[in-house]
């Protein structure tokens, strides 16, 4: 994984600040990014790929609820 940024992420479970955005290295034509929130973990994962000739497929997994103790 490679750190590519830091920022705020809005998902159904809430707004998380200071999240690290990581690019996941894959061995296929899929681009994956995940966002890690301090004291929570992964709050968002996005994966996208282009299917020839010109179709884009995007998957998005979002944290929907969380309890931080």
PDB file with SEQRES, HELIX, SHEET and CRYST1 records, atoms N, CA, C and O in Angstrom:
SEQRES   1 A   69  UNK UNK UNK UNK UNK UNK UNK UNK UNK UNK UNK UNK UNK          
SEQRES   2 A   69  UNK UNK UNK UNK UNK UNK UNK UNK UNK UNK UNK UNK UNK          
SEQRES   3 A   69  UNK UNK UNK UNK UNK UNK UNK UNK UNK UNK UNK UNK UNK          
SEQRES   4 A   69  UNK UNK UNK UNK UNK UNK UNK UNK UNK UNK UNK UNK UNK          
SEQRES   5 A   69  UNK UNK UNK UNK UNK UNK UNK UNK UNK UNK UNK UNK UNK          
SEQRES   6 A   69  UNK UNK UNK UNK                                              
SHEET    1 AA1 5 UNK A   2  UNK A  11  0                                        
SHEET    2 AA1 5 UNK A  14  UNK A  24 -1                                        
SHEET    3 AA1 5 UNK A  30  UNK A  37 -1                                        
SHEET    4 AA1 5 UNK A  41  UNK A  51 -1                                        
SHEET    5 AA1 5 UNK A  55  UNK A  62 -1                                        
CRYST1    1.000    1.000    1.000  90.00  90.00  90.00 P 1           1          
ATOM      1  N   UNK A   1       0.841  -1.176   0.000  1.00  0.00           N  
ATOM      2  CA  UNK A   1       0.000   0.000   0.000  1.00  0.00           C  
ATOM      3  C   UNK A   1       0.887   1.240   0.000  1.00  0.00           C  
ATOM      4  O   UNK A   1       2.016   1.229   0.491  1.00  0.00           O  
ATOM      5  N   UNK A   2       0.338   2.298  -0.564  1.00  0.00           N  
ATOM      6  CA  UNK A   2       1.044   3.566  -0.618  1.00  0.00           C  
ATOM      7  C   UNK A   2       0.132   4.659  -0.092  1.00  0.00           C  
ATOM      8  O   UNK A   2      -1.025   4.749  -0.503  1.00  0.00           O  
ATOM      9  N   UNK A   3       0.630   5.486   0.804  1.00  0.00           N  
ATOM     10  CA  UNK A   3      -0.146   6.630   1.296  1.00  0.00           C  
ATOM     11  C   UNK A   3      -0.187   7.671   0.193  1.00  0.00           C  
ATOM     12  O   UNK A   3       0.853   8.092  -0.314  1.00  0.00           O  
ATOM     13  N   UNK A   4      -1.404   8.088  -0.180  1.00  0.00           N  
ATOM     14  CA  UNK A   4      -1.560   9.067  -1.255  1.00  0.00           C  
ATOM     15  C   UNK A   4      -2.251  10.344  -0.801  1.00  0.00           C  
ATOM     16  O   UNK A   4      -2.416  11.268  -1.598  1.00  0.00           O  
ATOM     17  N   UNK A   5      -2.660  10.416   0.469  1.00  0.00           N  
ATOM     18  CA  UNK A   5      -3.301  11.631   0.950  1.00  0.00           C  
ATOM     19  C   UNK A   5      -3.846  11.487   2.348  1.00  0.00           C  
ATOM     20  O   UNK A   5      -3.757  10.432   2.976  1.00  0.00           O  
ATOM     21  N   UNK A   6      -4.419  12.589   2.820  1.00  0.00           N  
ATOM     22  CA  UNK A   6      -5.041  12.618   4.134  1.00  0.00           C  
ATOM     23  C   UNK A   6      -6.179  13.621   4.070  1.00  0.00           C  
ATOM     24  O   UNK A   6      -6.054  14.663   3.426  1.00  0.00           O  
ATOM     25  N   UNK A   7      -7.305  13.312   4.740  1.00  0.00           N  
ATOM     26  CA  UNK A   7      -8.430  14.240   4.706  1.00  0.00           C  
ATOM     27  C   UNK A   7      -9.632  13.724   5.448  1.00  0.00           C  
ATOM     28  O   UNK A   7      -9.550  12.764   6.213  1.00  0.00           O  
ATOM     29  N   UNK A   8     -10.755  14.376   5.210  1.00  0.00           N  
ATOM     30  CA  UNK A   8     -12.018  14.068   5.864  1.00  0.00           C  
ATOM     31  C   UNK A   8     -12.850  13.163   4.966  1.00  0.00           C  
ATOM     32  O   UNK A   8     -12.903  13.358   3.752  1.00  0.00           O  
ATOM     33  N   UNK A   9     -13.502  12.167   5.575  1.00  0.00           N  
ATOM     34  CA  UNK A   9     -14.340  11.223   4.843  1.00  0.00           C  
ATOM     35  C   UNK A   9     -15.733  11.228   5.458  1.00  0.00           C  
ATOM     36  O   UNK A   9     -15.885  11.150   6.677  1.00  0.00           O  
ATOM     37  N   UNK A  10     -16.751  11.320   4.600  1.00  0.00           N  
ATOM     38  CA  UNK A  10     -18.153  11.236   5.032  1.00  0.00           C  
ATOM     39  C   UNK A  10     -18.726   9.903   4.593  1.00  0.00           C  
ATOM     40  O   UNK A  10     -18.729   9.585   3.404  1.00  0.00           O  
ATOM     41  N   UNK A  11     -19.208   9.124   5.544  1.00  0.00           N  
ATOM     42  CA  UNK A  11     -19.859   7.840   5.279  1.00  0.00           C  
ATOM     43  C   UNK A  11     -21.115   7.783   6.144  1.00  0.00           C  
ATOM     44  O   UNK A  11     -21.286   8.635   7.016  1.00  0.00           O  
ATOM     45  N   UNK A  12     -21.994   6.809   5.933  1.00  0.00           N  
ATOM     46  CA  UNK A  12     -23.211   6.735   6.746  1.00  0.00           C  
ATOM     47  C   UNK A  12     -22.966   6.689   8.262  1.00  0.00           C  
ATOM     48  O   UNK A  12     -23.821   7.123   9.033  1.00  0.00           O  
ATOM     49  N   UNK A  13     -21.817   6.172   8.693  1.00  0.00           N  
ATOM     50  CA  UNK A  13     -21.518   6.097  10.130  1.00  0.00           C  
ATOM     51  C   UNK A  13     -21.079   7.441  10.697  1.00  0.00           C  
ATOM     52  O   UNK A  13     -20.953   7.582  11.913  1.00  0.00           O  
ATOM     53  N   UNK A  14     -20.842   8.430   9.839  1.00  0.00           N  
ATOM     54  CA  UNK A  14     -20.453   9.747  10.328  1.00  0.00           C  
ATOM     55  C   UNK A  14     -19.347  10.368   9.496  1.00  0.00           C  
ATOM     56  O   UNK A  14     -18.998   9.874   8.424  1.00  0.00           O  
ATOM     57  N   UNK A  15     -18.803  11.460  10.012  1.00  0.00           N  
ATOM     58  CA  UNK A  15     -17.710  12.177   9.367  1.00  0.00           C  
ATOM     59  C   UNK A  15     -16.444  11.917  10.162  1.00  0.00           C  
ATOM     60  O   UNK A  15     -16.411  12.093  11.380  1.00  0.00           O  
ATOM     61  N   UNK A  16     -15.409  11.497   9.462  1.00  0.00           N  
ATOM     62  CA  UNK A  16     -14.144  11.166  10.106  1.00  0.00           C  
ATOM     63  C   UNK A  16     -13.048  12.070   9.542  1.00  0.00           C  
ATOM     64  O   UNK A  16     -12.849  12.145   8.330  1.00  0.00           O  
ATOM     65  N   UNK A  17     -12.345  12.751  10.444  1.00  0.00           N  
ATOM     66  CA  UNK A  17     -11.283  13.663  10.046  1.00  0.00           C  
ATOM     67  C   UNK A  17      -9.923  12.983  10.173  1.00  0.00           C  
ATOM     68  O   UNK A  17      -9.776  11.972  10.860  1.00  0.00           O  
ATOM     69  N   UNK A  18      -8.955  13.550   9.508  1.00  0.00           N  
ATOM     70  CA  UNK A  18      -7.571  13.061   9.549  1.00  0.00           C  
ATOM     71  C   UNK A  18      -7.432  11.611   9.086  1.00  0.00           C  
ATOM     72  O   UNK A  18      -6.599  10.867   9.606  1.00  0.00           O  
ATOM     73  N   UNK A  19      -8.239  11.217   8.121  1.00  0.00           N  
ATOM     74  CA  UNK A  19      -8.145   9.862   7.581  1.00  0.00           C  
ATOM     75  C   UNK A  19      -6.976   9.772   6.607  1.00  0.00           C  
ATOM     76  O   UNK A  19      -6.695  10.709   5.859  1.00  0.00           O  
ATOM     77  N   UNK A  20      -6.309   8.638   6.632  1.00  0.00           N  
ATOM     78  CA  UNK A  20      -5.247   8.365   5.679  1.00  0.00           C  
ATOM     79  C   UNK A  20      -5.850   7.672   4.466  1.00  0.00           C  
ATOM     80  O   UNK A  20      -6.597   6.703   4.606  1.00  0.00           O  
ATOM     81  N   UNK A  21      -5.526   8.168   3.273  1.00  0.00           N  
ATOM     82  CA  UNK A  21      -5.970   7.539   2.032  1.00  0.00           C  
ATOM     83  C   UNK A  21      -4.809   6.702   1.507  1.00  0.00           C  
ATOM     84  O   UNK A  21      -3.709   7.210   1.286  1.00  0.00           O  
ATOM     85  N   UNK A  22      -5.070   5.422   1.314  1.00  0.00           N  
ATOM     86  CA  UNK A  22      -4.036   4.495   0.853  1.00  0.00           C  
ATOM     87  C   UNK A  22      -4.429   3.896  -0.487  1.00  0.00           C  
ATOM     88  O   UNK A  22      -5.584   3.527  -0.697  1.00  0.00           O  
ATOM     89  N   UNK A  23      -3.472   3.802  -1.381  1.00  0.00           N  
ATOM     90  CA  UNK A  23      -3.702   3.097  -2.636  1.00  0.00           C  
ATOM     91  C   UNK A  23      -3.228   1.671  -2.452  1.00  0.00           C  
ATOM     92  O   UNK A  23      -2.092   1.431  -2.045  1.00  0.00           O  
ATOM     93  N   UNK A  24      -4.098   0.732  -2.753  1.00  0.00           N  
ATOM     94  CA  UNK A  24      -3.780  -0.687  -2.611  1.00  0.00           C  
ATOM     95  C   UNK A  24      -3.129  -1.159  -3.905  1.00  0.00           C  
ATOM     96  O   UNK A  24      -3.695  -1.001  -4.986  1.00  0.00           O  
ATOM     97  N   UNK A  25      -1.943  -1.737  -3.787  1.00  0.00           N  
ATOM     98  CA  UNK A  25      -1.252  -2.266  -4.962  1.00  0.00           C  
ATOM     99  C   UNK A  25      -1.891  -3.606  -5.332  1.00  0.00           C  
ATOM    100  O   UNK A  25      -1.956  -4.519  -4.509  1.00  0.00           O  
ATOM    101  N   UNK A  26      -2.359  -3.712  -6.565  1.00  0.00           N  
ATOM    102  CA  UNK A  26      -2.991  -4.947  -7.038  1.00  0.00           C  
ATOM    103  C   UNK A  26      -2.252  -5.450  -8.275  1.00  0.00           C  
ATOM    104  O   UNK A  26      -1.491  -4.713  -8.903  1.00  0.00           O  
ATOM    105  N   UNK A  27      -2.488  -6.701  -8.609  1.00  0.00           N  
ATOM    106  CA  UNK A  27      -1.857  -7.297  -9.772  1.00  0.00           C  
ATOM    107  C   UNK A  27      -2.831  -7.427 -10.934  1.00  0.00           C  
ATOM    108  O   UNK A  27      -2.613  -8.221 -11.849  1.00  0.00           O  
ATOM    109  N   UNK A  28      -3.889  -6.659 -10.897  1.00  0.00           N  
ATOM    110  CA  UNK A  28      -4.861  -6.690 -11.981  1.00  0.00           C  
ATOM    111  C   UNK A  28      -5.260  -5.253 -12.301  1.00  0.00           C  
ATOM    112  O   UNK A  28      -4.812  -4.331 -11.619  1.00  0.00           O  
ATOM    113  N   UNK A  29      -6.078  -5.043 -13.305  1.00  0.00           N  
ATOM    114  CA  UNK A  29      -6.409  -3.669 -13.709  1.00  0.00           C  
ATOM    115  C   UNK A  29      -7.454  -2.995 -12.819  1.00  0.00           C  
ATOM    116  O   UNK A  29      -8.312  -2.264 -13.313  1.00  0.00           O  
ATOM    117  N   UNK A  30      -7.383  -3.237 -11.522  1.00  0.00           N  
ATOM    118  CA  UNK A  30      -8.320  -2.629 -10.577  1.00  0.00           C  
ATOM    119  C   UNK A  30      -7.573  -1.585  -9.757  1.00  0.00           C  
ATOM    120  O   UNK A  30      -6.484  -1.852  -9.249  1.00  0.00           O  
ATOM    121  N   UNK A  31      -8.159  -0.396  -9.629  1.00  0.00           N  
ATOM    122  CA  UNK A  31      -7.606   0.633  -8.758  1.00  0.00           C  
ATOM    123  C   UNK A  31      -8.373   0.573  -7.449  1.00  0.00           C  
ATOM    124  O   UNK A  31      -9.600   0.678  -7.444  1.00  0.00           O  
ATOM    125  N   UNK A  32      -7.667   0.405  -6.345  1.00  0.00           N  
ATOM    126  CA  UNK A  32      -8.317   0.337  -5.030  1.00  0.00           C  
ATOM    127  C   UNK A  32      -7.722   1.389  -4.108  1.00  0.00           C  
ATOM    128  O   UNK A  32      -6.508   1.580  -4.041  1.00  0.00           O  
ATOM    129  N   UNK A  33      -8.620   2.065  -3.400  1.00  0.00           N  
ATOM    130  CA  UNK A  33      -8.218   3.041  -2.397  1.00  0.00           C  
ATOM    131  C   UNK A  33      -8.993   2.756  -1.121  1.00  0.00           C  
ATOM    132  O   UNK A  33     -10.182   2.441  -1.167  1.00  0.00           O  
ATOM    133  N   UNK A  34      -8.321   2.867   0.013  1.00  0.00           N  
ATOM    134  CA  UNK A  34      -9.029   2.736   1.281  1.00  0.00           C  
ATOM    135  C   UNK A  34      -8.654   3.883   2.188  1.00  0.00           C  
ATOM    136  O   UNK A  34      -7.559   4.440   2.103  1.00  0.00           O  
ATOM    137  N   UNK A  35      -9.587   4.226   3.059  1.00  0.00           N  
ATOM    138  CA  UNK A  35      -9.405   5.324   3.999  1.00  0.00           C  
ATOM    139  C   UNK A  35      -9.440   4.755   5.408  1.00  0.00           C  
ATOM    140  O   UNK A  35     -10.367   4.032   5.775  1.00  0.00           O  
ATOM    141  N   UNK A  36      -8.418   5.088   6.196  1.00  0.00           N  
ATOM    142  CA  UNK A  36      -8.308   4.635   7.576  1.00  0.00           C  
ATOM    143  C   UNK A  36      -8.483   5.824   8.507  1.00  0.00           C  
ATOM    144  O   UNK A  36      -7.791   6.834   8.374  1.00  0.00           O  
ATOM    145  N   UNK A  37      -9.415   5.700   9.456  1.00  0.00           N  
ATOM    146  CA  UNK A  37      -9.656   6.754  10.437  1.00  0.00           C  
ATOM    147  C   UNK A  37      -8.951   6.412  11.745  1.00  0.00           C  
ATOM    148  O   UNK A  37      -8.940   5.253  12.161  1.00  0.00           O  
ATOM    149  N   UNK A  38      -8.356   7.430  12.405  1.00  0.00           N  
ATOM    150  CA  UNK A  38      -7.703   7.185  13.691  1.00  0.00           C  
ATOM    151  C   UNK A  38      -8.677   6.588  14.708  1.00  0.00           C  
ATOM    152  O   UNK A  38      -9.817   7.039  14.816  1.00  0.00           O  
ATOM    153  N   UNK A  39      -8.233   5.587  15.443  1.00  0.00           N  
ATOM    154  CA  UNK A  39      -9.003   4.922  16.498  1.00  0.00           C  
ATOM    155  C   UNK A  39     -10.250   4.198  16.002  1.00  0.00           C  
ATOM    156  O   UNK A  39     -11.062   3.746  16.810  1.00  0.00           O  
ATOM    157  N   UNK A  40     -10.413   4.080  14.683  1.00  0.00           N  
ATOM    158  CA  UNK A  40     -11.582   3.394  14.125  1.00  0.00           C  
ATOM    159  C   UNK A  40     -11.154   2.281  13.180  1.00  0.00           C  
ATOM    160  O   UNK A  40     -11.611   1.146  13.318  1.00  0.00           O  
ATOM    161  N   UNK A  41     -10.293   2.585  12.234  1.00  0.00           N  
ATOM    162  CA  UNK A  41      -9.881   1.631  11.211  1.00  0.00           C  
ATOM    163  C   UNK A  41     -10.454   2.026   9.868  1.00  0.00           C  
ATOM    164  O   UNK A  41     -10.669   3.209   9.603  1.00  0.00           O  
ATOM    165  N   UNK A  42     -10.703   1.043   9.018  1.00  0.00           N  
ATOM    166  CA  UNK A  42     -11.178   1.321   7.668  1.00  0.00           C  
ATOM    167  C   UNK A  42     -12.610   1.845   7.696  1.00  0.00           C  
ATOM    168  O   UNK A  42     -13.499   1.212   8.266  1.00  0.00           O  
ATOM    169  N   UNK A  43     -12.828   3.009   7.075  1.00  0.00           N  
ATOM    170  CA  UNK A  43     -14.170   3.582   6.998  1.00  0.00           C  
ATOM    171  C   UNK A  43     -14.699   3.594   5.568  1.00  0.00           C  
ATOM    172  O   UNK A  43     -15.903   3.733   5.348  1.00  0.00           O  
ATOM    173  N   UNK A  44     -13.800   3.450   4.595  1.00  0.00           N  
ATOM    174  CA  UNK A  44     -14.225   3.495   3.198  1.00  0.00           C  
ATOM    175  C   UNK A  44     -13.239   2.721   2.338  1.00  0.00           C  
ATOM    176  O   UNK A  44     -12.028   2.784   2.548  1.00  0.00           O  
ATOM    177  N   UNK A  45     -13.776   1.989   1.363  1.00  0.00           N  
ATOM    178  CA  UNK A  45     -12.954   1.300   0.362  1.00  0.00           C  
ATOM    179  C   UNK A  45     -13.629   1.502  -0.984  1.00  0.00           C  
ATOM    180  O   UNK A  45     -14.824   1.243  -1.131  1.00  0.00           O  
ATOM    181  N   UNK A  46     -12.867   1.962  -1.961  1.00  0.00           N  
ATOM    182  CA  UNK A  46     -13.378   2.118  -3.314  1.00  0.00           C  
ATOM    183  C   UNK A  46     -12.497   1.333  -4.275  1.00  0.00           C  
ATOM    184  O   UNK A  46     -11.270   1.378  -4.190  1.00  0.00           O  
ATOM    185  N   UNK A  47     -13.133   0.621  -5.182  1.00  0.00           N  
ATOM    186  CA  UNK A  47     -12.421  -0.133  -6.204  1.00  0.00           C  
ATOM    187  C   UNK A  47     -13.057   0.192  -7.549  1.00  0.00           C  
ATOM    188  O   UNK A  47     -14.281   0.239  -7.677  1.00  0.00           O  
ATOM    189  N   UNK A  48     -12.215   0.414  -8.541  1.00  0.00           N  
ATOM    190  CA  UNK A  48     -12.752   0.718  -9.868  1.00  0.00           C  
ATOM    191  C   UNK A  48     -11.904   0.039 -10.934  1.00  0.00           C  
ATOM    192  O   UNK A  48     -10.710  -0.202 -10.753  1.00  0.00           O  
ATOM    193  N   UNK A  49     -12.552  -0.256 -12.036  1.00  0.00           N  
ATOM    194  CA  UNK A  49     -11.848  -0.826 -13.183  1.00  0.00           C  
ATOM    195  C   UNK A  49     -12.614  -0.489 -14.441  1.00  0.00           C  
ATOM    196  O   UNK A  49     -13.814  -0.219 -14.405  1.00  0.00           O  
ATOM    197  N   UNK A  50     -11.915  -0.510 -15.536  1.00  0.00           N  
ATOM    198  CA  UNK A  50     -12.528  -0.261 -16.836  1.00  0.00           C  
ATOM    199  C   UNK A  50     -12.662  -1.591 -17.558  1.00  0.00           C  
ATOM    200  O   UNK A  50     -11.706  -2.357 -17.678  1.00  0.00           O  
ATOM    201  N   UNK A  51     -13.874  -1.844 -18.035  1.00  0.00           N  
ATOM    202  CA  UNK A  51     -14.155  -3.067 -18.780  1.00  0.00           C  
ATOM    203  C   UNK A  51     -14.274  -2.669 -20.247  1.00  0.00           C  
ATOM    204  O   UNK A  51     -15.129  -1.856 -20.599  1.00  0.00           O  
ATOM    205  N   UNK A  52     -13.431  -3.229 -21.102  1.00  0.00           N  
ATOM    206  CA  UNK A  52     -13.463  -2.846 -22.516  1.00  0.00           C  
ATOM    207  C   UNK A  52     -14.845  -3.051 -23.116  1.00  0.00           C  
ATOM    208  O   UNK A  52     -15.513  -4.027 -22.775  1.00  0.00           O  
ATOM    209  N   UNK A  53     -15.299  -2.163 -24.000  1.00  0.00           N  
ATOM    210  CA  UNK A  53     -14.504  -1.082 -24.549  1.00  0.00           C  
ATOM    211  C   UNK A  53     -14.491   0.173 -23.668  1.00  0.00           C  
ATOM    212  O   UNK A  53     -13.431   0.780 -23.513  1.00  0.00           O  
ATOM    213  N   UNK A  54     -15.610   0.583 -23.091  1.00  0.00           N  
ATOM    214  CA  UNK A  54     -15.625   1.844 -22.343  1.00  0.00           C  
ATOM    215  C   UNK A  54     -16.544   1.806 -21.127  1.00  0.00           C  
ATOM    216  O   UNK A  54     -17.173   2.817 -20.814  1.00  0.00           O  
ATOM    217  N   UNK A  55     -16.640   0.706 -20.451  1.00  0.00           N  
ATOM    218  CA  UNK A  55     -17.523   0.594 -19.307  1.00  0.00           C  
ATOM    219  C   UNK A  55     -16.705   0.688 -18.020  1.00  0.00           C  
ATOM    220  O   UNK A  55     -15.706  -0.011 -17.851  1.00  0.00           O  
ATOM    221  N   UNK A  56     -17.140   1.554 -17.128  1.00  0.00           N  
ATOM    222  CA  UNK A  56     -16.455   1.684 -15.830  1.00  0.00           C  
ATOM    223  C   UNK A  56     -17.288   0.973 -14.771  1.00  0.00           C  
ATOM    224  O   UNK A  56     -18.509   1.126 -14.719  1.00  0.00           O  
ATOM    225  N   UNK A  57     -16.623   0.204 -13.940  1.00  0.00           N  
ATOM    226  CA  UNK A  57     -17.282  -0.483 -12.834  1.00  0.00           C  
ATOM    227  C   UNK A  57     -16.654   0.038 -11.543  1.00  0.00           C  
ATOM    228  O   UNK A  57     -15.438  -0.021 -11.364  1.00  0.00           O  
ATOM    229  N   UNK A  58     -17.506   0.553 -10.641  1.00  0.00           N  
ATOM    230  CA  UNK A  58     -17.016   1.103  -9.382  1.00  0.00           C  
ATOM    231  C   UNK A  58     -17.753   0.423  -8.230  1.00  0.00           C  
ATOM    232  O   UNK A  58     -18.980   0.327  -8.239  1.00  0.00           O  
ATOM    233  N   UNK A  59     -17.002  -0.040  -7.251  1.00  0.00           N  
ATOM    234  CA  UNK A  59     -17.575  -0.618  -6.037  1.00  0.00           C  
ATOM    235  C   UNK A  59     -17.166   0.264  -4.875  1.00  0.00           C  
ATOM    236  O   UNK A  59     -16.037   0.754  -4.828  1.00  0.00           O  
ATOM    237  N   UNK A  60     -18.083   0.468  -3.933  1.00  0.00           N  
ATOM    238  CA  UNK A  60     -17.814   1.335  -2.781  1.00  0.00           C  
ATOM    239  C   UNK A  60     -18.359   0.658  -1.531  1.00  0.00           C  
ATOM    240  O   UNK A  60     -19.546   0.343  -1.447  1.00  0.00           O  
ATOM    241  N   UNK A  61     -17.472   0.438  -0.560  1.00  0.00           N  
ATOM    242  CA  UNK A  61     -17.859  -0.122   0.727  1.00  0.00           C  
ATOM    243  C   UNK A  61     -17.692   0.964   1.767  1.00  0.00           C  
ATOM    244  O   UNK A  61     -16.612   1.540   1.897  1.00  0.00           O  
ATOM    245  N   UNK A  62     -18.762   1.255   2.517  1.00  0.00           N  
ATOM    246  CA  UNK A  62     -18.738   2.328   3.502  1.00  0.00           C  
ATOM    247  C   UNK A  62     -19.089   1.787   4.878  1.00  0.00           C  
ATOM    248  O   UNK A  62     -19.902   0.873   5.012  1.00  0.00           O  
ATOM    249  N   UNK A  63     -18.469   2.362   5.894  1.00  0.00           N  
ATOM    250  CA  UNK A  63     -18.813   2.034   7.268  1.00  0.00           C  
ATOM    251  C   UNK A  63     -20.204   2.610   7.539  1.00  0.00           C  
ATOM    252  O   UNK A  63     -20.440   3.798   7.319  1.00  0.00           O  
ATOM    253  N   UNK A  64     -21.125   1.766   8.019  1.00  0.00           N  
ATOM    254  CA  UNK A  64     -22.501   2.232   8.242  1.00  0.00           C  
ATOM    255  C   UNK A  64     -22.804   2.508   9.703  1.00  0.00           C  
ATOM    256  O   UNK A  64     -23.722   3.268  10.010  1.00  0.00           O  
ATOM    257  N   UNK A  65     -22.045   1.902  10.611  1.00  0.00           N  
ATOM    258  CA  UNK A  65     -22.217   2.204  12.035  1.00  0.00           C  
ATOM    259  C   UNK A  65     -20.939   1.821  12.775  1.00  0.00           C  
ATOM    260  O   UNK A  65     -20.204   0.928  12.354  1.00  0.00           O  
ATOM    261  N   UNK A  66     -20.692   2.512  13.883  1.00  0.00           N  
ATOM    262  CA  UNK A  66     -19.490   2.231  14.665  1.00  0.00           C  
ATOM    263  C   UNK A  66     -19.681   2.704  16.095  1.00  0.00           C  
ATOM    264  O   UNK A  66     -20.364   3.696  16.353  1.00  0.00           O  
ATOM    265  N   UNK A  67     -19.071   1.984  17.012  1.00  0.00           N  
ATOM    266  CA  UNK A  67     -19.017   2.383  18.420  1.00  0.00           C  
ATOM    267  C   UNK A  67     -17.553   2.359  18.823  1.00  0.00           C  
ATOM    268  O   UNK A  67     -16.903   1.314  18.787  1.00  0.00           O  
ATOM    269  N   UNK A  68     -17.048   3.512  19.204  1.00  0.00           N  
ATOM    270  CA  UNK A  68     -15.651   3.613  19.612  1.00  0.00           C  
ATOM    271  C   UNK A  68     -15.616   3.687  21.140  1.00  0.00           C  
ATOM    272  O   UNK A  68     -16.209   4.581  21.744  1.00  0.00           O  
ATOM    273  N   UNK A  69     -14.921   2.745  21.744  1.00  0.00           N  
ATOM    274  CA  UNK A  69     -14.846   2.708  23.213  1.00  0.00           C  
ATOM    275  C   UNK A  69     -13.456   3.001  23.693  1.00  0.00           C  
ATOM    276  O   UNK A  69     -13.209   3.012  24.899  1.00  0.00           O  
TER     277      UNK A  69                                                      
END                                                                             
